[in-house]
Amino acid sequence: MRVSTVFAALAFIPLPLKATDISGQVFIVTRGAETIKLALVPIAAYKREDVLATVKAVDVEFTKTREKTANFVQVVHEAYKEVDTARERFSSEAKYQEANKFSALASDLMRLEFSARRRSSFLNGSGIYFEQLERDHRVVATAKTDAEGKFTMKIPDDGEFALVASAHREVPDNIELYFWIVPAKQHTDLTNENLTSATGDSLLHVTGKDKSSDPSVTEATLQADLNKIKTAHADVFAAIANPPATSKSVPTVTPVPSTVTLTRSIFVKIPYGAVTLQPGAKLPLISRDGATVRVRYMDTEQIIPISATDLK
């Protein structure tokens, strides 16, 4: 009886899950070909399905907010250009009092545009995904890099997993931010090539600039700043809305899209090599000039044929 009782009790003790050792290194290669090994970087393993679910959920939740912010940026940018054009005209006509008023408004609109772009970088950056992943899902395993940037961890044998990590590095007059969400393999290095802002083996690809992301800028703060500008420069806005009959009115600018969609493959060069962008990719639009458009990809400006986009 006692032996059978012992075996019965043992049947309720869960057996340890089999685990796999994975290893890797975290490093960045600078433009000068110097390898920088990043120490004390926390690395977490999540279920791959949880990561993909988070990416989808964030994209669905923030699609309209992203579009609204992009439109706000475009409107403010066009307003700045119109006001600056008027400033130049008044200066050329030696109407310096009017030119100074338009110059002050242009400066405020420029600052508002920069602020809106920081919000856009946050909405389209890595941080928003990391926050939701940490909030909604459980970490499977953790590790931290040593002085050489190396790490090891054990993950379960069953299922597919992803490694999630973020780090920063101080450089002269700047702080570089790094984010990774990559498939977990037996050996997984985290480098420039698989950053969330790169085109490599990442489960997340962002278009926002993480280094200029600012979560403190909200739709409410942008609207409040715009209202302050309208109040402070009410006379200038009135002059724009009701120009004197003898002067040229500020031209009305037809709104242009904030992004373009590729309709065919395009080969572009980036600081660390080259990449082929596929049809369907959406790129922030900077400007349009005849048969070409200037777009932003990662941290570079690219000039591509307008015939490769959905612009008419």
N, C-alpha and C positions, 0 to 999 in steps of 0.2 A: 504493500500500500504506500509505504513511504517513497519507494522508488518511482512508482507511477505518479504520485503527487508531484514529485520534483520535475518529472518530464512534462507533466501537464502545465506546471508553472512556467517552464522554459518555453513552451509553445507561444506564450503571450509576450515574450521578450523580442522586440523587433531586431532583425539582423541589420548590421550596418550596410548602407548602400555602397556599391562599388564606385570608386572614384578614379578619375584620370588626372595625371599631373600635366599641366600645361605651363609653358614658360615663354619668356619674350624679353624684349628690351624697349625702352622708351627713349627716343633720341630725335633730334632735329638737325637737318643739314642746312647750313646757312648758304646764302648766295655765293659766299666766298669759299664754299666747299668744306667748311669747318663742321665737324660733327659735335653737337652739344648733347651730352647725356643728361637726362633729367632725373634727379634723385628725389626720393620721398613723394612720389606721385601715387595717390590712392587709386586703386583699380578695383572695380566691382564687376562681377559676372551676374548677368540676368538671363532669364529664359529668352531665347530669340523671339518667340511668339509675343512675349510681353513688350519687347522693344518695338516690334513692327506694329503692334496694336497702339502703342503710345504715339508713334510717328503719324499713323493714320488719324487718330483722335485729335491730335493737335492741329493737323492740316485742315480737318473738317471744321473744328471749332473756330479757327482764326482766319479762315478764308475771306469772309466778308470784312473783318477788321483790317486785314492786310490791304485789301483792295481800297477801302475807305481811306486809309493812311496814305497809300500811294497816290490816290487822287488829290488828297490835301497837299502833299508835297508838290505835285505838278501844278496845282492852282496857284500856290504861293510862289513857286518858281516863275510862272508866267507873269504874275503880278509884279514881281521884282524886276523882270526884264522890261515890262512896260514903263514902270516908274523910272528905271534907270535910263531908258531911252528919252523920256521926257526931261530928265535932269540934264542930259547931254544937250538937248535942243535948247533949253533955257540958258545953259552956259554959253553956247555958241551965239545966242542972241544978246549976250551980256545982261541977262535978267538974273542977277546973282541972288537976289532975295528968294525968288521962286526956285532957283536951282538948289539953294541950300535946304529949302523945305523938302524938296523931292529927294535930295541926298539923304536926309535924316530918315525919311520913310523907307528908302531903299535899304539902308543899314539895318533897320528893324525887321524888315521882311527877310533879309538874308539870314539874320539870327534865328528867325522863326523857322525858316527852311532847314537850317542845320539841326535845330531841335527836332523837327518832324522826321528828318532822316535818321536821327538817333533812335527814335521810336520805331521806325521802319526796320532798322537793323536788329532791334530787339525782337520784333514780331517775326522776322525772317531768319533769326540767328539760332544758335545751338542751345542757349540757356533755357529757353522756354520748353524745349523737349526734355532736357535733363531734370528740370524741376518737376514736371509731371511724372516722369518715370520714377523718380525717387519717392514721390508722394503716393503713387498708385500701385507700385509693384515691389515685391520682396527681392532682396539681394540673395543670390545663391552662394556666392563666395567672394572673398576680398583678399587683396594683397597690397603691398607697397614696394616701390622700387628701391633698390639699394644705391650706393654711391655711384655705381656704374650704370644706373638706369635699368638694371635687370630685375625681373620678378618671377616668382613661381606661385602657383595656386592649384588646388584640387577642385575639380568640378565633377558632378555626377556623370556616370557612363551613359545614362539614358537621356535622350533629348538633345536639342541643339541650343547653344548658348551664345551670348554676345558679351564682349568686354567693353566696359564703359569707363572712360577716364577723362579728366580735364587737368590742365596744368597752366602755369604762366611763367614767363621769364622776363626779367627786367633788362632792357637794352637802353642805350643812351636816348633820353627824351621820350621814352615809350615803354609800354608793357605789352609783350606779345602774349596772346591767349591761344591755347590749344584745346581742341575737343575731339574725342574719338568715340565712335560706336561701331565696332567691327566684329565680324564673326569670330568666335573663339575656335582656334585651331591648336594642335599640339604645340606648335611654336608660332607665336603671334607677336610681331614687332609693331609698335605704334610709332609712326614716322610722319614726315610731311605728306607722303603719298596717300595715306588713308585717313587724313583729317576729315572732319565733317564738311569743311570748306573746299576739299579737294575732290578729285574725280576717281579716286582709287576704290579699294575694296571696303567701302563704308556702307552701313545700313541707313545712313542719313546723309543727305546732301543739302546744304543750306546756301542761300544766296545773300543773306544778311552779313554785314561786317561785324563780327563779334567784338572787335576792339573798340568800335564806336557805339555798341549797344547800350541803351540807357532805359532800364525798366521804370525809372521814376517819371519819365515823360509819358503822360496819358492823353487820351482824347480830350479829357476835361481841361488839362493844363494847356494844351495847344489852343483850344477854343478860347480859354481865358486870355492867353497871350494875344490872340488875334483881336479879341474885343478891346484890349488895352491899346493896341496899335490903331484900331479904327477911331477910338476916342481921342488919342493923343494927336492924330493927324487928320482930324475931321475936316479941316479946311482943305487939305490936299485931296482927300477923297471927293469932296464936293466939287473941286476944280476939275477933277478927272471926269466926274459924272456930267458936269455942265460946263464944257470948255467955252471960252469966249468965241464969238462968231468969227473974229479976225485971226484966231490962232488955230493951228492944227490940233485936232483931238488926238488923244493917245490911242493908237490903233488897237482894234479888238483882235485878240489872238485866238484862232481856232484851237480848242484843246486837242492835244495829241495824246496817244496812248502812253502809259507809263512803262509798258513792256511790249516786246515783240515775241512772236512764236515762230520758231524755225519750221520751214516747210521742206527742207532737205538738209542733208548732212553738210557740216562746215568744219574744216580743219583750221584750228587756231593754235598759236604759240602761247605758252605760259612760262613764267620764270623758271620752272623746273622741267621743262620739256614741251610737249605738244599733246593735243587731245582732239578727238573728233567729236563734235557736238551732234547729237542725233535729232531727227525731225520731232517736233513736239516740245522741245526744250524752250522754256520761257526765259528771256533775258531782259534785264532792266534797260530801257532805252535812254540814251544820253542826248543824242541829236540825230537829225536827218539831213543829208546833203546830197541832193540829186539822186544818183543811182546807188548810193551807199547809205548805211546807217552806222552810227557809233553806239555800241552797246557795252555793258559791263559784264565781265565774266570773272568770278573770283575777285582778285584785287587788281585786275587789268582791264584796260579799255581796248576793245576790238572793233575794227572796221570791217563790215561784212556787206556783201551785195544785198540791196533791198529785195532783189528777186528771190532771195533765199528765205524771206520772211513773209508774214501774212499782211504786211503793209501794202497798200495800193499806191 
